[in-house]
Amino acid sequence: MYSFDPLFKTMEKRGITTYQLVNHYNISSHLMSNLRHNRNVTIETLYRLWEILGEDCTLDDIVKFTKDNE
């Protein structure tokens, strides 16, 4: 399982809003919905988010992976 909660925390720390992602960085509102609901995204999306957040950003700043106990 995975969660994009770290992304939203990192955005807050860096002063980046979802409005900016959609309107300034051309991240689609559909993609934002996928992120908010922890749905699948592509590696390209993770790369774009990394570019936006800064090169000192790590994957742990965007997504958290956990074991699925089911």
C-alpha positions in Angstrom: 0.0 0.0 0.0 1.1 3.6 -0.4 0.0 7.0 0.7 0.7 10.5 -0.8 0.3 12.2 2.6 4.0 13.0 2.7 3.5 14.9 -0.6 1.0 17.3 0.9 3.1 17.8 4.1 6.2 18.6 1.9 4.1 21.0 -0.2 3.0 22.8 2.9 6.5 23.1 4.2 7.7 24.5 0.9 4.8 26.8 0.5 3.4 25.1 -2.6 -0.4 24.8 -3.0 -2.6 22.5 -5.0 -3.7 25.6 -6.9 -0.1 26.3 -7.9 0.3 22.7 -9.0 -2.8 22.9 -11.2 -2.4 26.4 -12.6 1.3 27.0 -12.7 2.8 23.6 -13.1 0.1 22.1 -15.3 -0.7 19.2 -13.0 -4.3 18.1 -14.0 -7.1 18.3 -11.5 -7.7 14.6 -12.3 -4.1 13.8 -11.2 -4.6 15.8 -8.1 -7.7 13.8 -7.3 -5.7 10.6 -7.8 -3.0 11.8 -5.4 -5.6 12.9 -2.8 -7.2 9.5 -2.9 -4.0 7.5 -3.0 -4.7 6.1 -6.5 -2.0 4.9 -9.0 0.2 7.5 -10.6 3.0 7.0 -13.1 6.8 7.3 -12.5 6.7 10.3 -14.8 4.3 12.0 -12.3 6.6 11.2 -9.4 9.5 12.7 -11.4 7.5 15.9 -12.2 6.6 16.3 -8.6 10.2 15.8 -7.6 11.2 18.5 -10.1 8.6 20.9 -8.7 9.5 20.3 -5.1 13.2 20.7 -5.6 16.1 18.4 -6.2 16.8 18.0 -2.5 13.4 16.2 -2.3 13.4 12.4 -1.9 10.8 9.8 -2.8 10.0 9.7 0.9 8.9 13.3 0.7 6.3 12.3 -1.9 5.0 8.9 -1.1 5.0 6.5 1.9 5.0 2.7 1.3 3.7 0.3 3.8 3.2 -3.5 3.8 -0.3 -4.7 2.9 -1.3 -7.1 5.7 -4.1 -8.7 3.8 
